[in-house]
Structure formats: structure tokens, C-alpha cells
């Protein structure tokens, strides 16, 4: 658990499939594109850099990290690499 800029508690998860740190709200693994169920991610103390984004998903307009293959919000395949 980390505290956000406004003091709110932010919870991050790590995907079981690829070990990628994601925000609580994401439904897809940004590395492999797998639809995540509750047992596919575990709480973590690792940091998620929300400001390291480089692209916008053309399907849902969510920000996508430059090193991710899929949008973590909607699962759209990113053709960035």
C-alpha cells in the first residue's frame, strides 16, 4: 500500500502470470493480455510508476506504459515494439 499525492491509499497488484505491477482497477495483464480474475493478481508493496506512460490506447484512451504489450484497462494489443 502506498499513499497517493492527495494522501489517499493506493493498492497495487502483481500479476501471477507475468509478475507485472498494475493498479487495482486494471483487468488485463499488460504483458501477455490475459483477462485477470481475482486470483490472477496479488497485492504487492512494489511501486507502479503511473507517470511512465508513453502511449494512449486507441480503443479506451487509457494511458499505456511504453514497455507494455497490451492495454491493462481493456486488453487491446499495442503495436509499439
N, C-alpha and C positions, 0 to 999 in steps of 0.2 A: 504494500500500500504506500502510495506517495501522495503528497499534498500538491494540488494544482496551484496555479497563480493566484486564485482567489481564496486559497486556504481549504478548498474542498478536497475530500479524499478521493483519489483516483486509484482504481483497481486495474491491474494489468494481468493478462493471462499469457501462458506459453502454450503453443500448440503441441499436442502429443506427437503428431505425425512428423513435423519438421523442426520443432524447437524454436519457432519464431515467436517473439514477444509482440502481443497485439493488445489493443484496447478492449475493454469488456464488450463493447457494442458490435464488434466485427463478427460476422457469421461464416466467413470463408478463410481458409489458410492462404495467406498471400504468396507463399512459396509454391505449393502444389495445387491450389484451387479447390481442395476438399471442402465440402459443406461440413461445418463444425457443429456437432451436437454438444451437449453439456459435458459429457465425459471425454470429449476430444481436446479439451483445454483445461489447464490447471493454473491456479493463482500463482503469481510469482512476485518476487521483490525486484526483479530485473527492470531496467528502465526502458521505456518506449519513447523514442525521440519524435514527438509529433511535428517538429519543425524541419525534419529532414526530408520532406516531400519534394518531389521534382515534377510530378505529372498530375493531371486531373483525369479521372476515369470518364470516358465519353458516354458511358451508359448511365451512371448515377451521380456524376460530378463530385465524387469523394476524392480526397487527395490520396495519392499513391506514392509510397517511397520509391526512390529511383532503383532500388535493388530487388523489388518485389515483382513476381511474375503475374500475379492476379490481384484484383481489387479485393481488399479484405471486407468491404461492405457488401458487394453484390456478386463477387466471383467472376467478374469479367476478365478475360485473358488480356494481359497487357503485352503489346508487341513492342517492347522498349529495348530489348537486348539484341 
